[in-house]
Every structure is written in structure tokens, then in C-alpha cells.
Amino acid sequence: MKRFTIPTELPVIPEKVFDAWLDSEEHSAMTESCATTSVEIAGIFIAHEGYINGINLE
């Protein structure tokens, strides 16, 4: 798999983005797509109607 980086700046503190990424409601609002998230280690996350899914490792 090739990796790439898209640099961007957000007018918000990093903790706010991190917290939103791990909150189902805020993640869904941010991406305009349904998301189910978890803050637990080994918690399952699903985004973009199942296109993105995985398990939290840390």
C-alpha cells in the first residue's frame, strides 16, 4: 500500500480534533457520513458506511 500525506491546517487545537475523531456523533458531523467509534482499546470503529473499519490498537 502506498502512503501519502496531505498537509492542512485546522483552526482548532489538536485535542479537539482528536476528541471529535473518537466521538461517533462529532465524527459523523465532521465527515458528513455515519460513523460508529470507540475510545476503548480493541474497540471497533466503522466509518463511511463500512468503507473504513478497524480496531483501536492503542
C-alpha positions in Angstrom: 0.0 0.0 0.0 1.3 3.4 -0.9 1.1 6.1 1.7 0.7 9.8 1.1 0.4 13.0 3.2 -2.0 15.9 2.6 -0.8 18.9 4.6 -3.5 21.1 6.0 -4.1 23.5 8.9 -7.2 23.5 11.0 -8.1 26.5 13.2 -8.6 24.4 16.3 -6.4 22.8 19.0 -5.3 19.2 18.2 -7.1 17.8 21.2 -10.5 19.0 19.8 -9.8 17.1 16.5 -8.7 14.0 18.3 -11.8 14.0 20.6 -14.1 14.6 17.6 -12.5 11.7 15.7 -13.3 9.3 18.5 -16.9 10.5 19.1 -19.5 8.9 16.9 -21.8 12.0 16.7 -19.0 14.5 16.1 -17.1 12.3 13.6 -20.4 11.8 11.6 -20.9 15.6 11.6 -17.3 16.3 10.6 -17.3 13.8 7.7 -21.0 14.1 6.8 -21.2 10.3 6.9 -22.4 7.9 9.5 -19.6 6.7 11.9 -19.5 4.4 14.9 -16.4 5.0 17.0 -14.9 3.8 20.2 -12.4 5.1 22.7 -11.6 1.7 24.1 -8.5 -0.4 23.3 -9.7 -3.2 21.0 -12.8 -1.1 20.3 -14.3 -1.3 16.8 -14.8 1.7 14.5 -16.8 1.9 11.3 -17.0 5.0 9.0 -18.3 5.9 5.6 -20.9 3.2 5.6 -18.4 0.4 6.3 -15.8 1.6 3.7 -13.5 2.3 6.6 -13.3 -0.1 9.6 -10.9 -1.4 12.1 -9.9 -1.9 15.7 -8.2 0.5 18.1 -4.8 -0.8 18.9 -3.9 1.9 21.5 
